[in-house]
Amino acid sequence: MGRLIKYLFYLAILAGIGLSAYAYVGPWFGADFDAPVSEIRKPVVLNAN
């Protein structure tokens, strides 16, 4: 049981390193992390009776 927890811990560390590396290197390979920018207008009806 101890070995399983140790391997899961190592896997979590490697996943964190991989995710960080992808966040830094991803834009060089065409991954776009920018949020889409567009203005959204919706009418709001307030009932203040």
mmCIF entry with sequence, helices, sheets and N, C-alpha, C, O atoms, coordinates in Angstrom:
data_MODEL
# 
_entry.id   MODEL 
# 
_entity.id                         1 
_entity.type                       polymer 
_entity.pdbx_number_of_molecules   1 
# 
_entity_poly.entity_id                      1 
_entity_poly.type                           'polypeptide(L)' 
_entity_poly.nstd_linkage                   no 
_entity_poly.nstd_monomer                   no 
_entity_poly.pdbx_seq_one_letter_code       MGRLIKYLFYLAILAGIGLSAYAYVGPWFGADFDAPVSEIRKPVVLNAN 
_entity_poly.pdbx_seq_one_letter_code_can   MGRLIKYLFYLAILAGIGLSAYAYVGPWFGADFDAPVSEIRKPVVLNAN 
_entity_poly.pdbx_strand_id                 A 
# 
loop_
_entity_poly_seq.entity_id 
_entity_poly_seq.num 
_entity_poly_seq.mon_id 
_entity_poly_seq.hetero 
1 1  MET n 
1 2  GLY n 
1 3  ARG n 
1 4  LEU n 
1 5  ILE n 
1 6  LYS n 
1 7  TYR n 
1 8  LEU n 
1 9  PHE n 
1 10 TYR n 
1 11 LEU n 
1 12 ALA n 
1 13 ILE n 
1 14 LEU n 
1 15 ALA n 
1 16 GLY n 
1 17 ILE n 
1 18 GLY n 
1 19 LEU n 
1 20 SER n 
1 21 ALA n 
1 22 TYR n 
1 23 ALA n 
1 24 TYR n 
1 25 VAL n 
1 26 GLY n 
1 27 PRO n 
1 28 TRP n 
1 29 PHE n 
1 30 GLY n 
1 31 ALA n 
1 32 ASP n 
1 33 PHE n 
1 34 ASP n 
1 35 ALA n 
1 36 PRO n 
1 37 VAL n 
1 38 SER n 
1 39 GLU n 
1 40 ILE n 
1 41 ARG n 
1 42 LYS n 
1 43 PRO n 
1 44 VAL n 
1 45 VAL n 
1 46 LEU n 
1 47 ASN n 
1 48 ALA n 
1 49 ASN n 
# 
_struct_asym.id          A 
_struct_asym.entity_id   1 
# 
loop_
_struct_conf.conf_type_id 
_struct_conf.id 
_struct_conf.pdbx_PDB_helix_id 
_struct_conf.beg_label_comp_id 
_struct_conf.beg_label_asym_id 
_struct_conf.beg_label_seq_id 
_struct_conf.pdbx_beg_PDB_ins_code 
_struct_conf.end_label_comp_id 
_struct_conf.end_label_asym_id 
_struct_conf.end_label_seq_id 
_struct_conf.pdbx_end_PDB_ins_code 
_struct_conf.beg_auth_comp_id 
_struct_conf.beg_auth_asym_id 
_struct_conf.beg_auth_seq_id 
_struct_conf.end_auth_comp_id 
_struct_conf.end_auth_asym_id 
_struct_conf.end_auth_seq_id 
_struct_conf.pdbx_PDB_helix_class 
_struct_conf.details 
_struct_conf.pdbx_PDB_helix_length 
HELX_P HELX_P1 AA1 GLY A 2  ? VAL A 25 ? GLY A 2  VAL A 25 1 ? 24 
HELX_P HELX_P2 AA2 GLY A 26 ? PHE A 29 ? GLY A 26 PHE A 29 5 ? 4  
# 
_struct_conf_type.id          HELX_P 
_struct_conf_type.criteria    ? 
_struct_conf_type.reference   ? 
# 
loop_
_atom_site.group_PDB 
_atom_site.id 
_atom_site.type_symbol 
_atom_site.label_atom_id 
_atom_site.label_alt_id 
_atom_site.label_comp_id 
_atom_site.label_asym_id 
_atom_site.label_entity_id 
_atom_site.label_seq_id 
_atom_site.pdbx_PDB_ins_code 
_atom_site.Cartn_x 
_atom_site.Cartn_y 
_atom_site.Cartn_z 
_atom_site.occupancy 
_atom_site.B_iso_or_equiv 
_atom_site.pdbx_formal_charge 
_atom_site.auth_seq_id 
_atom_site.auth_comp_id 
_atom_site.auth_asym_id 
_atom_site.auth_atom_id 
_atom_site.pdbx_PDB_model_num 
ATOM 1   N N  . MET A 1 1  ? 0.819   -1.186 0.000   1.00 0.00 ? 1  MET A N  1 
ATOM 2   C CA . MET A 1 1  ? 0.000   0.000  0.000   1.00 0.00 ? 1  MET A CA 1 
ATOM 3   C C  . MET A 1 1  ? 0.868   1.258  0.000   1.00 0.00 ? 1  MET A C  1 
ATOM 4   O O  . MET A 1 1  ? 0.520   2.262  -0.621  1.00 0.00 ? 1  MET A O  1 
ATOM 5   N N  . GLY A 1 2  ? 1.981   1.195  0.689   1.00 0.00 ? 2  GLY A N  1 
ATOM 6   C CA . GLY A 1 2  ? 2.883   2.334  0.754   1.00 0.00 ? 2  GLY A CA 1 
ATOM 7   C C  . GLY A 1 2  ? 3.503   2.635  -0.600  1.00 0.00 ? 2  GLY A C  1 
ATOM 8   O O  . GLY A 1 2  ? 3.682   3.797  -0.966  1.00 0.00 ? 2  GLY A O  1 
ATOM 9   N N  . ARG A 1 3  ? 3.833   1.569  -1.352  1.00 0.00 ? 3  ARG A N  1 
ATOM 10  C CA . ARG A 1 3  ? 4.418   1.784  -2.686  1.00 0.00 ? 3  ARG A CA 1 
ATOM 11  C C  . ARG A 1 3  ? 3.413   2.424  -3.619  1.00 0.00 ? 3  ARG A C  1 
ATOM 12  O O  . ARG A 1 3  ? 3.783   3.268  -4.435  1.00 0.00 ? 3  ARG A O  1 
ATOM 13  N N  . LEU A 1 4  ? 2.147   2.043  -3.518  1.00 0.00 ? 4  LEU A N  1 
ATOM 14  C CA . LEU A 1 4  ? 1.109   2.621  -4.366  1.00 0.00 ? 4  LEU A CA 1 
ATOM 15  C C  . LEU A 1 4  ? 0.969   4.124  -4.108  1.00 0.00 ? 4  LEU A C  1 
ATOM 16  O O  . LEU A 1 4  ? 0.866   4.914  -5.046  1.00 0.00 ? 4  LEU A O  1 
ATOM 17  N N  . ILE A 1 5  ? 0.967   4.507  -2.845  1.00 0.00 ? 5  ILE A N  1 
ATOM 18  C CA . ILE A 1 5  ? 0.869   5.924  -2.500  1.00 0.00 ? 5  ILE A CA 1 
ATOM 19  C C  . ILE A 1 5  ? 2.096   6.677  -2.998  1.00 0.00 ? 5  ILE A C  1 
ATOM 20  O O  . ILE A 1 5  ? 1.978   7.800  -3.489  1.00 0.00 ? 5  ILE A O  1 
ATOM 21  N N  . LYS A 1 6  ? 3.266   6.069  -2.874  1.00 0.00 ? 6  LYS A N  1 
ATOM 22  C CA . LYS A 1 6  ? 4.495   6.693  -3.340  1.00 0.00 ? 6  LYS A CA 1 
ATOM 23  C C  . LYS A 1 6  ? 4.453   6.886  -4.856  1.00 0.00 ? 6  LYS A C  1 
ATOM 24  O O  . LYS A 1 6  ? 4.844   7.944  -5.350  1.00 0.00 ? 6  LYS A O  1 
ATOM 25  N N  . TYR A 1 7  ? 3.991   5.895  -5.594  1.00 0.00 ? 7  TYR A N  1 
ATOM 26  C CA . TYR A 1 7  ? 3.900   6.017  -7.051  1.00 0.00 ? 7  TYR A CA 1 
ATOM 27  C C  . TYR A 1 7  ? 2.854   7.050  -7.464  1.00 0.00 ? 7  TYR A C  1 
ATOM 28  O O  . TYR A 1 7  ? 3.065   7.788  -8.427  1.00 0.00 ? 7  TYR A O  1 
ATOM 29  N N  . LEU A 1 8  ? 1.741   7.112  -6.757  1.00 0.00 ? 8  LEU A N  1 
ATOM 30  C CA . LEU A 1 8  ? 0.735   8.134  -7.046  1.00 0.00 ? 8  LEU A CA 1 
ATOM 31  C C  . LEU A 1 8  ? 1.274   9.530  -6.751  1.00 0.00 ? 8  LEU A C  1 
ATOM 32  O O  . LEU A 1 8  ? 0.966   10.475 -7.476  1.00 0.00 ? 8  LEU A O  1 
ATOM 33  N N  . PHE A 1 9  ? 2.061   9.667  -5.711  1.00 0.00 ? 9  PHE A N  1 
ATOM 34  C CA . PHE A 1 9  ? 2.680   10.949 -5.386  1.00 0.00 ? 9  PHE A CA 1 
ATOM 35  C C  . PHE A 1 9  ? 3.648   11.357 -6.496  1.00 0.00 ? 9  PHE A C  1 
ATOM 36  O O  . PHE A 1 9  ? 3.634   12.507 -6.936  1.00 0.00 ? 9  PHE A O  1 
ATOM 37  N N  . TYR A 1 10 ? 4.484   10.430 -6.950  1.00 0.00 ? 10 TYR A N  1 
ATOM 38  C CA . TYR A 1 10 ? 5.416   10.731 -8.041  1.00 0.00 ? 10 TYR A CA 1 
ATOM 39  C C  . TYR A 1 10 ? 4.661   11.070 -9.327  1.00 0.00 ? 10 TYR A C  1 
ATOM 40  O O  . TYR A 1 10 ? 5.071   11.959 -10.073 1.00 0.00 ? 10 TYR A O  1 
ATOM 41  N N  . LEU A 1 11 ? 3.581   10.377 -9.582  1.00 0.00 ? 11 LEU A N  1 
ATOM 42  C CA . LEU A 1 11 ? 2.779   10.652 -10.768 1.00 0.00 ? 11 LEU A CA 1 
ATOM 43  C C  . LEU A 1 11 ? 2.143   12.043 -10.694 1.00 0.00 ? 11 LEU A C  1 
ATOM 44  O O  . LEU A 1 11 ? 2.074   12.746 -11.702 1.00 0.00 ? 11 LEU A O  1 
ATOM 45  N N  . ALA A 1 12 ? 1.684   12.437 -9.521  1.00 0.00 ? 12 ALA A N  1 
ATOM 46  C CA . ALA A 1 12 ? 1.108   13.774 -9.348  1.00 0.00 ? 12 ALA A CA 1 
ATOM 47  C C  . ALA A 1 12 ? 2.169   14.850 -9.550  1.00 0.00 ? 12 ALA A C  1 
ATOM 48  O O  . ALA A 1 12 ? 1.886   15.884 -10.156 1.00 0.00 ? 12 ALA A O  1 
ATOM 49  N N  . ILE A 1 13 ? 3.372   14.631 -9.061  1.00 0.00 ? 13 ILE A N  1 
ATOM 50  C CA . ILE A 1 13 ? 4.470   15.583 -9.255  1.00 0.00 ? 13 ILE A CA 1 
ATOM 51  C C  . ILE A 1 13 ? 4.808   15.693 -10.734 1.00 0.00 ? 13 ILE A C  1 
ATOM 52  O O  . ILE A 1 13 ? 4.976   16.800 -11.245 1.00 0.00 ? 13 ILE A O  1 
ATOM 53  N N  . LEU A 1 14 ? 4.912   14.565 -11.430 1.00 0.00 ? 14 LEU A N  1 
ATOM 54  C CA . LEU A 1 14 ? 5.221   14.591 -12.863 1.00 0.00 ? 14 LEU A CA 1 
ATOM 55  C C  . LEU A 1 14 ? 4.101   15.251 -13.659 1.00 0.00 ? 14 LEU A C  1 
ATOM 56  O O  . LEU A 1 14 ? 4.371   15.961 -14.628 1.00 0.00 ? 14 LEU A O  1 
ATOM 57  N N  . ALA A 1 15 ? 2.854   15.029 -13.268 1.00 0.00 ? 15 ALA A N  1 
ATOM 58  C CA . ALA A 1 15 ? 1.728   15.671 -13.954 1.00 0.00 ? 15 ALA A CA 1 
ATOM 59  C C  . ALA A 1 15 ? 1.782   17.188 -13.764 1.00 0.00 ? 15 ALA A C  1 
ATOM 60  O O  . ALA A 1 15 ? 1.517   17.933 -14.707 1.00 0.00 ? 15 ALA A O  1 
ATOM 61  N N  . GLY A 1 16 ? 2.117   17.649 -12.577 1.00 0.00 ? 16 GLY A N  1 
ATOM 62  C CA . GLY A 1 16 ? 2.248   19.082 -12.324 1.00 0.00 ? 16 GLY A CA 1 
ATOM 63  C C  . GLY A 1 16 ? 3.371   19.701 -13.139 1.00 0.00 ? 16 GLY A C  1 
ATOM 64  O O  . GLY A 1 16 ? 3.213   20.794 -13.684 1.00 0.00 ? 16 GLY A O  1 
ATOM 65  N N  . ILE A 1 17 ? 4.501   19.016 -13.227 1.00 0.00 ? 17 ILE A N  1 
ATOM 66  C CA . ILE A 1 17 ? 5.621   19.507 -14.036 1.00 0.00 ? 17 ILE A CA 1 
ATOM 67  C C  . ILE A 1 17 ? 5.239   19.519 -15.505 1.00 0.00 ? 17 ILE A C  1 
ATOM 68  O O  . ILE A 1 17 ? 5.561   20.467 -16.222 1.00 0.00 ? 17 ILE A O  1 
ATOM 69  N N  . GLY A 1 18 ? 4.557   18.477 -15.960 1.00 0.00 ? 18 GLY A N  1 
ATOM 70  C CA . GLY A 1 18 ? 4.134   18.420 -17.359 1.00 0.00 ? 18 GLY A CA 1 
ATOM 71  C C  . GLY A 1 18 ? 3.130   19.507 -17.698 1.00 0.00 ? 18 GLY A C  1 
ATOM 72  O O  . GLY A 1 18 ? 3.209   20.105 -18.771 1.00 0.00 ? 18 GLY A O  1 
ATOM 73  N N  . LEU A 1 19 ? 2.197   19.770 -16.811 1.00 0.00 ? 19 LEU A N  1 
ATOM 74  C CA . LEU A 1 19 ? 1.209   20.824 -17.038 1.00 0.00 ? 19 LEU A CA 1 
ATOM 75  C C  . LEU A 1 19 ? 1.867   22.199 -17.074 1.00 0.00 ? 19 LEU A C  1 
ATOM 76  O O  . LEU A 1 19 ? 1.516   23.037 -17.904 1.00 0.00 ? 19 LEU A O  1 
ATOM 77  N N  . SER A 1 20 ? 2.809   22.427 -16.183 1.00 0.00 ? 20 SER A N  1 
ATOM 78  C CA . SER A 1 20 ? 3.542   23.699 -16.188 1.00 0.00 ? 20 SER A CA 1 
ATOM 79  C C  . SER A 1 20 ? 4.357   23.853 -17.462 1.00 0.00 ? 20 SER A C  1 
ATOM 80  O O  . SER A 1 20 ? 4.389   24.933 -18.051 1.00 0.00 ? 20 SER A O  1 
ATOM 81  N N  . ALA A 1 21 ? 5.012   22.790 -17.890 1.00 0.00 ? 21 ALA A N  1 
ATOM 82  C CA . ALA A 1 21 ? 5.792   22.852 -19.125 1.00 0.00 ? 21 ALA A CA 1 
ATOM 83  C C  . ALA A 1 21 ? 4.891   23.108 -20.329 1.00 0.00 ? 21 ALA A C  1 
ATOM 84  O O  . ALA A 1 21 ? 5.255   23.876 -21.220 1.00 0.00 ? 21 ALA A O  1 
ATOM 85  N N  . TYR A 1 22 ? 3.740   22.485 -20.365 1.00 0.00 ? 22 TYR A N  1 
ATOM 86  C CA . TYR A 1 22 ? 2.806   22.704 -21.474 1.00 0.00 ? 22 TYR A CA 1 
ATOM 87  C C  . TYR A 1 22 ? 2.298   24.143 -21.482 1.00 0.00 ? 22 TYR A C  1 
ATOM 88  O O  . TYR A 1 22 ? 2.107   24.724 -22.550 1.00 0.00 ? 22 TYR A O  1 
ATOM 89  N N  . ALA A 1 23 ? 2.080   24.720 -20.308 1.00 0.00 ? 23 ALA A N  1 
ATOM 90  C CA . ALA A 1 23 ? 1.607   26.101 -20.233 1.00 0.00 ? 23 ALA A CA 1 
ATOM 91  C C  . ALA A 1 23 ? 2.655   27.070 -20.778 1.00 0.00 ? 23 ALA A C  1 
ATOM 92  O O  . ALA A 1 23 ? 2.298   28.072 -21.398 1.00 0.00 ? 23 ALA A O  1 
ATOM 93  N N  . TYR A 1 24 ? 3.937   26.789 -20.559 1.00 0.00 ? 24 TYR A N  1 
ATOM 94  C CA . TYR A 1 24 ? 4.985   27.671 -21.049 1.00 0.00 ? 24 TYR A CA 1 
ATOM 95  C C  . TYR A 1 24 ? 5.357   27.396 -22.501 1.00 0.00 ? 24 TYR A C  1 
ATOM 96  O O  . TYR A 1 24 ? 5.634   28.336 -23.247 1.00 0.00 ? 24 TYR A O  1 
ATOM 97  N N  . VAL A 1 25 ? 5.371   26.138 -22.920 1.00 0.00 ? 25 VAL A N  1 
ATOM 98  C CA . VAL A 1 25 ? 5.844   25.764 -24.249 1.00 0.00 ? 25 VAL A CA 1 
ATOM 99  C C  . VAL A 1 25 ? 4.708   25.665 -25.256 1.00 0.00 ? 25 VAL A C  1 
ATOM 100 O O  . VAL A 1 25 ? 4.955   25.726 -26.460 1.00 0.00 ? 25 VAL A O  1 
ATOM 101 N N  . GLY A 1 26 ? 3.477   25.515 -24.800 1.00 0.00 ? 26 GLY A N  1 
ATOM 102 C CA . GLY A 1 26 ? 2.330   25.337 -25.676 1.00 0.00 ? 26 GLY A CA 1 
ATOM 103 C C  . GLY A 1 26 ? 2.158   26.407 -26.738 1.00 0.00 ? 26 GLY A C  1 
ATOM 104 O O  . GLY A 1 26 ? 1.910   26.063 -27.894 1.00 0.00 ? 26 GLY A O  1 
ATOM 105 N N  . PRO A 1 27 ? 2.279   27.703 -26.405 1.00 0.00 ? 27 PRO A N  1 
ATOM 106 C CA . PRO A 1 27 ? 2.109   28.736 -27.443 1.00 0.00 ? 27 PRO A CA 1 
ATOM 107 C C  . PRO A 1 27 ? 3.124   28.636 -28.580 1.00 0.00 ? 27 PRO A C  1 
ATOM 108 O O  . PRO A 1 27 ? 2.834   29.083 -29.690 1.00 0.00 ? 27 PRO A O  1 
ATOM 109 N N  . TRP A 1 28 ? 4.293   28.071 -28.341 1.00 0.00 ? 28 TRP A N  1 
ATOM 110 C CA . TRP A 1 28 ? 5.282   27.896 -29.416 1.00 0.00 ? 28 TRP A CA 1 
ATOM 111 C C  . TRP A 1 28 ? 4.810   26.861 -30.424 1.00 0.00 ? 28 TRP A C  1 
ATOM 112 O O  . TRP A 1 28 ? 5.213   26.898 -31.587 1.00 0.00 ? 28 TRP A O  1 
ATOM 113 N N  . PHE A 1 29 ? 3.959   25.939 -29.990 1.00 0.00 ? 29 PHE A N  1 
ATOM 114 C CA . PHE A 1 29 ? 3.482   24.873 -30.863 1.00 0.00 ? 29 PHE A CA 1 
ATOM 115 C C  . PHE A 1 29 ? 2.059   25.109 -31.352 1.00 0.00 ? 29 PHE A C  1 
ATOM 116 O O  . PHE A 1 29 ? 1.433   24.202 -31.899 1.00 0.00 ? 29 PHE A O  1 
ATOM 117 N N  . GLY A 1 30 ? 1.545   26.317 -31.160 1.00 0.00 ? 30 GLY A N  1 
ATOM 118 C CA . GLY A 1 30 ? 0.247   26.658 -31.719 1.00 0.00 ? 30 GLY A CA 1 
ATOM 119 C C  . GLY A 1 30 ? -0.932  26.549 -30.774 1.00 0.00 ? 30 GLY A C  1 
ATOM 120 O O  . GLY A 1 30 ? -2.068  26.753 -31.202 1.00 0.00 ? 30 GLY A O  1 
ATOM 121 N N  . ALA A 1 31 ? -0.711  26.241 -29.522 1.00 0.00 ? 31 ALA A N  1 
ATOM 122 C CA . ALA A 1 31 ? -1.817  26.190 -28.563 1.00 0.00 ? 31 ALA A CA 1 
ATOM 123 C C  . ALA A 1 31 ? -2.151  27.621 -28.146 1.00 0.00 ? 31 ALA A C  1 
ATOM 124 O O  . ALA A 1 31 ? -1.269  28.362 -27.712 1.00 0.00 ? 31 ALA A O  1 
ATOM 125 N N  . ASP A 1 32 ? -3.409  28.008 -28.273 1.00 0.00 ? 32 ASP A N  1 
ATOM 126 C CA . ASP A 1 32 ? -3.834  29.365 -27.948 1.00 0.00 ? 32 ASP A CA 1 
ATOM 127 C C  . ASP A 1 32 ? -4.610  29.342 -26.650 1.00 0.00 ? 32 ASP A C  1 
ATOM 128 O O  . ASP A 1 32 ? -5.678  28.733 -26.577 1.00 0.00 ? 32 ASP A O  1 
ATOM 129 N N  . PHE A 1 33 ? -4.088  29.999 -25.619 1.00 0.00 ? 33 PHE A N  1 
ATOM 130 C CA . PHE A 1 33 ? -4.715  29.993 -24.308 1.00 0.00 ? 33 PHE A CA 1 
ATOM 131 C C  . PHE A 1 33 ? -5.495  31.266 -24.025 1.00 0.00 ? 33 PHE A C  1 
ATOM 132 O O  . PHE A 1 33 ? -6.016  31.431 -22.922 1.00 0.00 ? 33 PHE A O  1 
ATOM 133 N N  . ASP A 1 34 ? -5.588  32.172 -24.994 1.00 0.00 ? 34 ASP A N  1 
ATOM 134 C CA . ASP A 1 34 ? -6.306  33.421 -24.774 1.00 0.00 ? 34 ASP A CA 1 
ATOM 135 C C  . ASP A 1 34 ? -7.811  33.180 -24.758 1.00 0.00 ? 34 ASP A C  1 
ATOM 136 O O  . ASP A 1 34 ? -8.338  32.353 -25.503 1.00 0.00 ? 34 ASP A O  1 
ATOM 137 N N  . ALA A 1 35 ? -8.471  33.909 -23.908 1.00 0.00 ? 35 ALA A N  1 
ATOM 138 C CA . ALA A 1 35 ? -9.931  33.820 -23.851 1.00 0.00 ? 35 ALA A CA 1 
ATOM 139 C C  . ALA A 1 35 ? -10.524 34.579 -25.034 1.00 0.00 ? 35 ALA A C  1 
ATOM 140 O O  . ALA A 1 35 ? -9.997  35.621 -25.421 1.00 0.00 ? 35 ALA A O  1 
ATOM 141 N N  . PRO A 1 36 ? -11.611 34.074 -25.613 1.00 0.00 ? 36 PRO A N  1 
ATOM 142 C CA . PRO A 1 36 ? -12.241 34.813 -26.708 1.00 0.00 ? 36 PRO A CA 1 
ATOM 143 C C  . PRO A 1 36 ? -12.800 36.140 -26.197 1.00 0.00 ? 36 PRO A C  1 
ATOM 144 O O  . PRO A 1 36 ? -13.461 36.200 -25.160 1.00 0.00 ? 36 PRO A O  1 
ATOM 145 N N  . VAL A 1 37 ? -12.519 37.192 -26.948 1.00 0.00 ? 37 VAL A N  1 
ATOM 146 C CA . VAL A 1 37 ? -12.922 38.526 -26.535 1.00 0.00 ? 37 VAL A CA 1 
ATOM 147 C C  . VAL A 1 37 ? -14.053 39.006 -27.438 1.00 0.00 ? 37 VAL A C  1 
ATOM 148 O O  . VAL A 1 37 ? -13.865 39.190 -28.641 1.00 0.00 ? 37 VAL A O  1 
ATOM 149 N N  . SER A 1 38 ? -15.212 39.203 -26.855 1.00 0.00 ? 38 SER A N  1 
ATOM 150 C CA . SER A 1 38 ? -16.337 39.765 -27.586 1.00 0.00 ? 38 SER A CA 1 
ATOM 151 C C  . SER A 1 38 ? -17.282 40.401 -26.571 1.00 0.00 ? 38 SER A C  1 
ATOM 152 O O  . SER A 1 38 ? -17.416 39.927 -25.443 1.00 0.00 ? 38 SER A O  1 
ATOM 153 N N  . GLU A 1 39 ? -17.931 41.475 -26.992 1.00 0.00 ? 39 GLU A N  1 
ATOM 154 C CA . GLU A 1 39 ? -18.843 42.175 -26.108 1.00 0.00 ? 39 GLU A CA 1 
ATOM 155 C C  . GLU A 1 39 ? -20.228 41.549 -26.215 1.00 0.00 ? 39 GLU A C  1 
ATOM 156 O O  . GLU A 1 39 ? -20.731 41.315 -27.314 1.00 0.00 ? 39 GLU A O  1 
ATOM 157 N N  . ILE A 1 40 ? -20.838 41.282 -25.068 1.00 0.00 ? 40 ILE A N  1 
ATOM 158 C CA . ILE A 1 40 ? -22.169 40.693 -25.026 1.00 0.00 ? 40 ILE A CA 1 
ATOM 159 C C  . ILE A 1 40 ? -23.087 41.673 -24.303 1.00 0.00 ? 40 ILE A C  1 
ATOM 160 O O  . ILE A 1 40 ? -22.812 42.081 -23.175 1.00 0.00 ? 40 ILE A O  1 
ATOM 161 N N  . ARG A 1 41 ? -24.172 42.042 -24.961 1.00 0.00 ? 41 ARG A N  1 
ATOM 162 C CA . ARG A 1 41 ? -25.149 42.949 -24.348 1.00 0.00 ? 41 ARG A CA 1 
ATOM 163 C C  . ARG A 1 41 ? -26.489 42.228 -24.265 1.00 0.00 ? 41 ARG A C  1 
ATOM 164 O O  . ARG A 1 41 ? -26.971 41.687 -25.260 1.00 0.00 ? 41 ARG A O  1 
ATOM 165 N N  . LYS A 1 42 ? -27.084 42.222 -23.084 1.00 0.00 ? 42 LYS A N  1 
ATOM 166 C CA . LYS A 1 42 ? -28.399 41.620 -22.874 1.00 0.00 ? 42 LYS A CA 1 
ATOM 167 C C  . LYS A 1 42 ? -29.258 42.618 -22.103 1.00 0.00 ? 42 LYS A C  1 
ATOM 168 O O  . LYS A 1 42 ? -28.788 43.231 -21.144 1.00 0.00 ? 42 LYS A O  1 
ATOM 169 N N  . PRO A 1 43 ? -30.493 42.782 -22.511 1.00 0.00 ? 43 PRO A N  1 
ATOM 170 C CA . PRO A 1 43 ? -31.367 43.678 -21.741 1.00 0.00 ? 43 PRO A CA 1 
ATOM 171 C C  . PRO A 1 43 ? -31.751 43.046 -20.396 1.00 0.00 ? 43 PRO A C  1 
ATOM 172 O O  . PRO A 1 43 ? -31.950 41.836 -20.288 1.00 0.00 ? 43 PRO A O  1 
ATOM 173 N N  . VAL A 1 44 ? -31.846 43.891 -19.398 1.00 0.00 ? 44 VAL A N  1 
ATOM 174 C CA . VAL A 1 44 ? -32.212 43.436 -18.061 1.00 0.00 ? 44 VAL A CA 1 
ATOM 175 C C  . VAL A 1 44 ? -33.495 44.112 -17.647 1.00 0.00 ? 44 VAL A C  1 
ATOM 176 O O  . VAL A 1 44 ? -33.596 45.338 -17.702 1.00 0.00 ? 44 VAL A O  1 
ATOM 177 N N  . VAL A 1 45 ? -34.477 43.338 -17.235 1.00 0.00 ? 45 VAL A N  1 
ATOM 178 C CA . VAL A 1 45 ? -35.748 43.878 -16.778 1.00 0.00 ? 45 VAL A CA 1 
ATOM 179 C C  . VAL A 1 45 ? -35.789 43.783 -15.271 1.00 0.00 ? 45 VAL A C  1 
ATOM 180 O O  . VAL A 1 45 ? -35.711 42.691 -14.709 1.00 0.00 ? 45 VAL A O  1 
ATOM 181 N N  . LEU A 1 46 ? -35.914 44.947 -14.602 1.00 0.00 ? 46 LEU A N  1 
ATOM 182 C CA . LEU A 1 46 ? -35.958 44.977 -13.148 1.00 0.00 ? 46 LEU A CA 1 
ATOM 183 C C  . LEU A 1 46 ? -37.389 45.233 -12.697 1.00 0.00 ? 46 LEU A C  1 
ATOM 184 O O  . LEU A 1 46 ? -38.017 46.194 -13.141 1.00 0.00 ? 46 LEU A O  1 
ATOM 185 N N  . ASN A 1 47 ? -37.899 44.397 -11.835 1.00 0.00 ? 47 ASN A N  1 
ATOM 186 C CA . ASN A 1 47 ? -39.228 44.568 -11.272 1.00 0.00 ? 47 ASN A CA 1 
ATOM 187 C C  . ASN A 1 47 ? -39.052 45.114 -9.849  1.00 0.00 ? 47 ASN A C  1 
ATOM 188 O O  . ASN A 1 47 ? -38.801 44.345 -8.921  1.00 0.00 ? 47 ASN A O  1 
ATOM 189 N N  . ALA A 1 48 ? -39.180 46.421 -9.673  1.00 0.00 ? 48 ALA A N  1 
ATOM 190 C CA . ALA A 1 48 ? -38.978 47.041 -8.368  1.00 0.00 ? 48 ALA A CA 1 
ATOM 191 C C  . ALA A 1 48 ? -40.303 47.544 -7.804  1.00 0.00 ? 48 ALA A C  1 
ATOM 192 O O  . ALA A 1 48 ? -40.433 48.728 -7.494  1.00 0.00 ? 48 ALA A O  1 
ATOM 193 N N  . ASN A 1 49 ? -41.256 46.681 -7.670  1.00 0.00 ? 49 ASN A N  1 
ATOM 194 C CA . ASN A 1 49 ? -42.563 47.069 -7.130  1.00 0.00 ? 49 ASN A CA 1 
ATOM 195 C C  . ASN A 1 49 ? -42.612 46.866 -5.632  1.00 0.00 ? 49 ASN A C  1 
ATOM 196 O O  . ASN A 1 49 ? -43.635 47.140 -5.005  1.00 0.00 ? 49 ASN A O  1 
# 
